[in-house]
Amino acid sequence: MIRVAIKASSPVTQAGLERLLQDDADVELVPLADGSMADVVIVEAEGPEIASELLEDSPLVGPPVILLLDDAPHTGVGAILKTGVKGLLPRSSSAAEILAGVHAVAEGLVVLDSSLGESLAASTTVRPAGDEFQEPLTPREAEVLRLLAEGLGNKEIASYLNISEHTAKFHVASILGKLGATTRTEAVTLGIRYGLIMI
C-alpha cells in the first residue's frame, strides 16, 4: 500500500486528485498533516515559484515529492531534485501518468516529463575538471550567457528570445548560480574561461 498526501493550489484540484487516487487499490490517502507518514506527496501548483512557496509552508520532511506544474522548469532541475522532489510532471498529465508516477516514486525512482528528460539530455556542456559547476548549463542558459557577453540587459534578452523579463532574470540567476559567479561580468568571464562562449 502506498500512502499519498496531496497539497493542491485549490480545493477543486485537491478533490480531483483525491478522486483520481482513490481509484487505485494500491493507494491510501493520508491527510497532509500526517504527511510525515506518507510514502509520496503530490504538490500541484501553477509554476515553480508557487510550488516553492507550497513546499516551504509544508510541515513535510522526508517523503519524496511529485510536483505537478503548468510550466515545468527547464533550468535548475538538478537543484529542484535535491530538495526532495522526485517527480516533475505537467498538471495536464493523464490519470494513468500521475498514477504511474506515484508508483515509480514510491519505488525510489525519479520521474520526469519526457520534455524535461530531453532537455537534460541536451544540456551537454563540456567543463574542465575541478570546476565549480553543480550542473551543466541548459541550451537556453548557454544562449542567454552568449547574449550577456554581447552586453544585453534582461529586458533586451527577453525581447530577443521572445520570453518574459521575469524568465530572463530567472535564467540569469540560474547561470550565476551554476557558474558560481556573483556578477554578470564574472559569469561572462567564467563562460569564456570554460569555453562556453566563443570570442
N, C-alpha and C positions, 0 to 999 in steps of 0.2 A: 504494500500500500504506500503510495506517495502522498505525503501531506503537503498541501499547497496553500499558501496565504496570498491574497491579492490586494494590491493598492492601486486604485484607478483614479483618474482625474475627475470622474463624475459618477454619481450613484447609478445612472443608467448603464454606463460602461461596466461598472462593477458588477451589476446584476447580470449583464450579458456574459461576462467572463465566468461568473459563478455557474450560470446555466450550462455553458459550454463544458465546463469541467465536471459538473455533476453527471454528465452522460457517460463518463469514463469510470468503469467499475474499479479501476486500479488507483483512483484518485480520491483522497479525502480532503475536503476543505477545512482549514483551521482559521480561526479569527486572526486578524493581523496582530492584535495584542499578544497572541500566543505564537507570534512569528518565529520566535527562537526555537519552537518545536517543529517548525516547518522544514520540509526537505528541500522545497523550492519556493521562491517568492516571485510573483509576477508583478511588475510595476509598469503601468500603462501611462504614457504621457505624450503630449504633442511634440516635444523636442527634447534634446539632450539637456538643455538648461533646466527645464521644468522637471525632468527626471532626476537631475542632481538635487533639486530642492526637495522632491519627494523622498529621495533616499536619505538626505540629511535629516529630515523630520522623522524618519522612521526609527523605531526603537530596535530594529533588527540588527543583529550582529551575527554573522556566521553563515546563514543559509545562502546558497547560490541564488542569484537574481537573474530573471529574464526581463529585459526591457522591451516593451512594445512601443515603438516610436513612429511618428509620421515621417520625419526626416532623419534617417539613420545617419550618424556621423561617419564620414569617410576619412576623418582625421582623428588621431589620438585614440584609435580603437584599442591599442595595446594598453594605454593608460586606463581606459574605462574598464578593461577586463581585469586589471589589477585591483579594482575596488570591490571585487566580489561579484561583479556582473559576469555571468557565464553564458548569456544568450542575448543577442540583438536581433530583433525581428520587426518588420513593419507592422503597424497597427492594422493594416489591411490583410494580414495573414489569415489564411483559412483556418477553420476549426481543427482540421487534421494537422496543419503545420504547427499550430500552437501546442496541441497535444503531443505531437512528436517531439517538439522542443522540450516540453516538460519532462517527458520520459528520458530523453537524451541527457539533459542537465542533471536529472536525478541519478543517472548512471555515471556522472563525473565528466561528461563530455562538454565541449564548448559548442554553442550553436550560433551560427551567423547566417544572415540572409545571403543568398548567392551573390548579390551585387557587392556586398561588403567583402566576401571572400575573394572575389575577383579583384577588388580594389587593393586588398592586402597583398595579393599575389603580384599585382602590377607594380607595387612600390619596391622596386629593386634598385636602391641607391647603393653604389659601391662606396664603402667607407674604409679609411685606413685603420689598422689595428691600434687599439689603445685609445680610441677617440672617446668623446663624452656622450655619444648618442645613446638614447634609451630605445629608440626605434627609428627606422628609416623614414625619410620624407615621402609622402604620397606624391603621385604625379602632379596633383593640383598644387600642393605645397611647393614643389620644385618650380612650378610655373610662377607662383606668387613670389618666390625668392628671386627669380630672374627679373621680375618687374620691380622688386625692391632695389635690385642692383642698378636698374635704369633710373632710379630716383623717384619712382611714382609713390604717391601717398595712398592711404587707404581708399579714399573716395575715387581716385583715378584707377586704382586696381579694380575696385568694384565695377566701375563703368566699363573698363576694358574686358573684364571677364563676364560681364552681364550677371553679376551677383549683388547681393545687398552689401552695404558698407559694414554692417554687423558681421556678415560672413567673412568679409575681407579681414576685419580685425581679428576674428577667430582664427583664421589661417595664419596671420602674422604672429599671434600669440603662441600658436602651436609650433611654428617654426622656431621662434626664440627659445621655447622650452626644449625642443628636441636638440637644438644646436648648443644649448647651454649658454646662450647669448643674453645680454641684458639690454642691448640696444639694437635697432635695425642695422646700423652701420657695422656693429660687431657681427651680426648674423651674416651680412653680405661678405665681410672679411673671412669668416669661417667657411662660408659657402665656396668662396674662391679657393681657399686653402685645401678643402676636402674634395675639390673637383666637381662640386655641384653646380657651379656657374662657370661657364667658359668665357674668358676675356680675350 
